[in-house]
Amino acid sequence: MIKKFVIKGISKKFKGLQKLKPQKTPSRFTKVLSDTQVRANQRKVLGDIPEAMGLSSRSIGDLASDSIIIRTANKTFFKSLKTDLKRSRSRTATGIKSIRKFRPVSKLAVQRTKNKGAIQSLERATAKEKTVSNQTSEFLKGRFSTSFGSKISKRPLRDGTKLRREGDRIIDYQKKLMKDMGF
C-alpha cells in the first residue's frame, strides 16, 4: 500500500500520492469460435460453399465473408452518416438562428460550425461501421479482421528532402551500372 505524505514547498493543492481505486473488470470477453461453429455460421448465411481448384473451402468462405462484411459495413456507414448529418444540420441551423437574434454571426463561423458537425457525424458513422464489421467478422470468421473502411494515412515526405535526393542518386547509379553491364 502506498502511504500518503505531503511534500512542502511545491503546491498547496498537491497532497501527496494516493492509492488508486481498483479498475473494473471487462464485462464481455471475446469468444473464440471453433472451426465447426464458423463453418456452420458461414453455411447459414452463404449457403453451401462451392469447391474451387487450388482453394480450400475455408478460404472461399473467408472471401465470401469478406464481401458480406464490406457490404454490411458500408450499408451501416452510409445509413448512419445520412441520418446523423440531417440531425447535425438541423441542430446547427437552430443554434445559428437563436444566436442571430442577439448578435450577428459571420459566414466563417457558420462554415466552421457546419464543418465541425459534419466531422463529428463522420466519426460517429465510422465508429458504427467498425463495430458492425467487427461483429460480422466475428460471426462469420470467428475472429476480428481489420475494418475495410478505416484507412491509415501517412503524411508524404517532401520531394526535396536530402534523404530522397540521396535515394534517387543511388537508384540512378544502380541503373547506370546495370545498363553498362548489358541488362
Phi and psi in degrees as a GROMACS rama.xvg file:
@    title "Ramachandran Plot"
@    xaxis  label "Phi"
@    yaxis  label "Psi"
@TYPE xy
-88.8677  126.481  ILE-2
-83.9181  152.047  LYS-3
-87.5954  132.148  LYS-4
-142.848  157.462  PHE-5
-112.427  128.427  VAL-6
-98.0369  119.861  ILE-7
-88.4841  147.578  LYS-8
91.5103  0.579674  GLY-9
-100.649  -64.5362  ILE-10
-156.164  148.063  SER-11
-73.4288  -27.7341  LYS-12
-78.9576  -23.9734  LYS-13
-77.7099  116.797  PHE-14
-108.803  11.0059  LYS-15
101.492  -172.357  GLY-16
-86.1004  145.713  LEU-17
-129.959  149.766  GLN-18
-74.1561  135.398  LYS-19
-75.2668  149.231  LEU-20
-72.2747  150.753  LYS-21
-65.0175  142.424  PRO-22
-79.1992  153.248  GLN-23
-73.495  143.52  LYS-24
-82.0295  148.487  THR-25
-65.2343  137.88  PRO-26
-80.3313  -24.475  SER-27
-129.424  124.565  ARG-28
-100.505  149.462  PHE-29
-73.7228  129.801  THR-30
-94.3593  141.668  LYS-31
-99.3763  117.025  VAL-32
-82.9382  145.585  LEU-33
-76.0252  165.879  SER-34
-63.5659  -38.5946  ASP-35
-67.6234  -37.7336  THR-36
-66.5032  -39.3055  GLN-37
-63.8469  -45.346  VAL-38
-62.7808  -38.5932  ARG-39
-64.8003  -41.1966  ALA-40
-64.8426  -41.4269  ASN-41
-64.2344  -40.9468  GLN-42
-65.2413  -35.8469  ARG-43
-65.9354  -39.5617  LYS-44
-87.0423  -45.519  VAL-45
-94.1419  -19.0891  LEU-46
88.0719  -162.563  GLY-47
-71.3212  133.819  ASP-48
-86.3977  127.04  ILE-49
-73.3142  156.9  PRO-50
-88.456  145.209  GLU-51
-138.407  150.87  ALA-52
-67.9  128.543  MET-53
82.7459  -4.10123  GLY-54
-122.391  137.767  LEU-55
-78.8407  162.21  SER-56
-66.4659  -29.4343  SER-57
-66.4945  -42.6698  ARG-58
-69.5714  -36.5395  SER-59
-65.4998  -40.6272  ILE-60
-63.1292  -38.1544  GLY-61
-66.128  -39.8407  ASP-62
-64.2169  -43.9548  LEU-63
-65.7282  -37.2787  ALA-64
-64.6028  -38.588  SER-65
-60.422  -42.3369  ASP-66
-66.1969  -37.4845  SER-67
-68.3754  -39.3414  ILE-68
-61.8506  -44.7362  ILE-69
-62.7819  -43.5648  ILE-70
-63.717  -46.6918  ARG-71
-68.8039  -37.6193  THR-72
-66.0887  -41.8174  ALA-73
-64.7175  -41.7086  ASN-74
-60.7415  -44.622  LYS-75
-65.2676  -42.5931  THR-76
-60.6693  -52.0354  PHE-77
-71.1045  -34.131  PHE-78
-66.8019  -46.8769  LYS-79
-70.5335  -33.3356  SER-80
-64.589  -42.0852  LEU-81
-62.7265  -48.3114  LYS-82
-68.6274  -37.8635  THR-83
-69.26  -37.3742  ASP-84
-65.4084  -40.1967  LEU-85
-59.556  -46.9169  LYS-86
-63.1521  -42.5119  ARG-87
-65.369  -42.398  SER-88
-65.3616  -41.7738  ARG-89
-67.3822  -38.8947  SER-90
-64.6075  -41.3901  ARG-91
-65.0401  -43.0028  THR-92
-63.7602  -44.3143  ALA-93
-66.3649  -36.8439  THR-94
-65.5299  -41.8252  GLY-95
-67.7752  -39.5439  ILE-96
-62.4475  -41.3291  LYS-97
-70.459  -33.468  SER-98
-72.7219  -36.1987  ILE-99
-67.0387  -16.0057  ARG-100
-65.8353  -32.4114  LYS-101
-102.011  -33.1613  PHE-102
-152.751  158.483  ARG-103
-74.1819  148.856  PRO-104
-119.82  130.579  VAL-105
-75.8745  159.245  SER-106
-65.7687  -34.5282  LYS-107
-64.1104  -39.9526  LEU-108
-66.2786  -38.7406  ALA-109
-64.0347  -44.2061  VAL-110
-63.77  -40.9523  GLN-111
-63.6741  -42.0794  ARG-112
-68.061  -36.6148  THR-113
-64.5478  -43.7507  LYS-114
-63.7047  -41.1168  ASN-115
-62.1984  -43.6797  LYS-116
-65.3996  -37.9453  GLY-117
-67.289  -40.4846  ALA-118
-65.7545  -40.9989  ILE-119
-63.8263  -40.7886  GLN-120
-68.7244  -34.1353  SER-121
-64.3657  -42.437  LEU-122
-63.6381  -41.6707  GLU-123
-64.9402  -41.3062  ARG-124
-65.2946  -38.3168  ALA-125
-65.153  -39.7202  THR-126
-64.3289  -41.8466  ALA-127
-63.6309  -41.7758  LYS-128
-61.7542  -40.6148  GLU-129
-66.1786  -41.077  LYS-130
-66.1967  -40.141  THR-131
-65.2552  -42.9896  VAL-132
-67.198  -36.7953  SER-133
-65.0807  -43.5695  ASN-134
-64.8836  -41.7743  GLN-135
-67.8136  -41.3319  THR-136
-69.3492  -32.836  SER-137
-66.7615  -37.3143  GLU-138
-71.3056  -43.5076  PHE-139
-89.826  -28.2016  LEU-140
-112.326  -19.3239  LYS-141
83.9753  8.10019  GLY-142
-155.77  161.474  ARG-143
-78.3506  142.491  PHE-144
-122.273  163.968  SER-145
-65.6774  142.054  THR-146
-69.1449  133.829  SER-147
-77.4882  -23.0604  PHE-148
-80.5542  -26.1867  GLY-149
-80.466  131.038  SER-150
-120.124  137.013  LYS-151
-100.562  116.875  ILE-152
-106.156  141.135  SER-153
-123.293  138.742  LYS-154
-66.5854  129.402  ARG-155
-72.3054  149.978  PRO-156
-70.6064  148.55  LEU-157
-67.8477  149  ARG-158
-66.6031  -34.9673  ASP-159
-92.3256  18.0093  GLY-160
-69.0673  154.214  THR-161
-63.5318  -39.2517  LYS-162
-63.4319  -42.7999  LEU-163
-65.1169  -43.3154  ARG-164
-62.2963  -39.8195  ARG-165
-64.5705  -42.2315  GLU-166
-63.6931  -41.8618  GLY-167
-62.593  -38.953  ASP-168
-63.8325  -42.3919  ARG-169
-64.9595  -43.2591  ILE-170
-63.5862  -44.002  ILE-171
-60.5834  -40.5577  ASP-172
-63.824  -41.9627  TYR-173
-65.7852  -38.6631  GLN-174
-62.4527  -40.9708  LYS-175
-64.2938  -40.5749  LYS-176
-62.7177  -45.2644  LEU-177
-63.6546  -36.9448  MET-178
-67.6684  -39.1403  LYS-179
-65.4316  -33.3742  ASP-180
-78.4346  -12.586  MET-181
100.658  14.9728  GLY-182
